[in-house]
């Protein structure tokens, strides 16, 4: 049986990114993402629900997130789900998280510039979405069309 593990989320950072490096020198960044969902309840009133998701970014994407993102920044994350399991005080625990393959900073450049941040050097602009796309190294650029 085939399987497919893909997640696309758009939300706002719940905290400033924290970047650290593995012993091999690879950057890893942990961010929290708040994704809002608006729906009507049975009585017809609008209810806002927030889902909080932990996201892990690797490599250059992690470095860009740490350098240019701050709490509250809108971002699009594309990646896959991963279950982390560990044991604490003899009790098994687990947590579902997203491992990001791609990150896109959303919002206008003016909003980013007014907060002191700027688009990543060498990254590609996506004017229709008003953001900057950062892909993992080794992947072809999105606008790399052979004609």
N, C-alpha and C positions, 0 to 999 in steps of 0.2 A: 504494500500500500504506500502511495506517495504521501509526503508530508511537506508542509510549507510553513515557515516561521518568519514572518515579516510584520513589522510594526511601523506605522507612520503616526506621529503625534505632533500637535501644535499646541504650545502652551507658554507659560511664563516661568522663569527661574524663581524658585522659592528661596534661594540663598546664593551668595557669591560662589563661583566655582572654586574648587580646591584642586590644584595641580600638584602631583608628586611624580617622582621618577622611579622606575624599576632599577634594580642593580645593573641591568644591561643598558640603561640610559633611555628607555622608552617612556615617554610622557603618558600619564594616565590622569584623567580628571573625572571627578564625581560631581554631578549636578542633580538638583532636585527640580522636578517639573510639575507645575500645577496645570491640569487640563480641565477646563470648565465645560460642563454639559448643561444645557438649558432644555427643560421639557415641561409639559403641562401635567399636572396631577389630575386625579379623577374629578375634582371639582372645577377644573378649568383654569386654575391658578398656575402661573409660571413658577417653577422651582429651579434654582441653580444648584447643581451638584459639582463638587470639585473632586477630582481624582489626583492623588499625589503619586508620582512615579519617580523612582531613582534611575538615573541614566549614567552609564560609564562611557567615556570617550577615550580613544587611544591615539597615540602618535601626534602628528601635526594638528589634527582636529582638537585634541586635548589642549595643546599649547595655545591655539587661537581662542578657544573658549575661555581659558584662564586670563588671556590678555585683553580680550575685547568685551566679554559679557559680564554683567553685574546682575544683582538681584532685581527681579521684575522684568528683565529683558525678554521680549518675545522671540521664540526660536522654534524651528521645525526640526524634528529628529526623525531619522529613518534608521531602522536597525532590526534587531531580533531579540526575542525574549530569552532569558536565561534564568534558571533556578539556582540560587545559591543555597547551600545547606551547610550547617555547622552545628557544633554541640556546645552548649553552655550550661554549666552546673549539672552535667549528666542528662540534660534534656535536649533532644534534637530540635533544631529550628530551621526554618527555610524562609526565603524571601524571593519573590519574582522581581527581576529588574530588566531593563533594556540595555543592550550593548549596541551603541550607535555605530553605524557604518558611514553615516552622512549627517552633517549638521548644516542648517541654513539659518543665518541670523535674519530676522524679520524686522520690519519697521523701516522708516525712511532713513536715508543717509543723514538728513538734517537732524533727526532725533538722536542718531548715534553720535553725530559730531557735537551736538549741544551738551551731551553728557560726558564729553571728553574722550569718547572712543572713536575709532575710525575703522574703515574696512580693512581686512587683512591684506597685506602685501602679497601679490601673486594669486589671490583668489579671484573668482569670476563673479561678476555682478549679474543679478537677475532682476532687471528693472521692473518686469511685470509683477514680481512679488515684492519688490522694494527691499531686497536683502542681499546678503553675500553668501555664496555657497562654498562650503569647505568639504572636499572629499578626501578619503584616505589616500595616501600616496600609492602609486602603482596603478590606480584606476584612471582610465582615460577621461579627460575633461568632458563635461556635458556638451559643450559647444564644439567639440572636435569632429566636425562633419567633413567627410572626404571630398566634398564638391563645393 
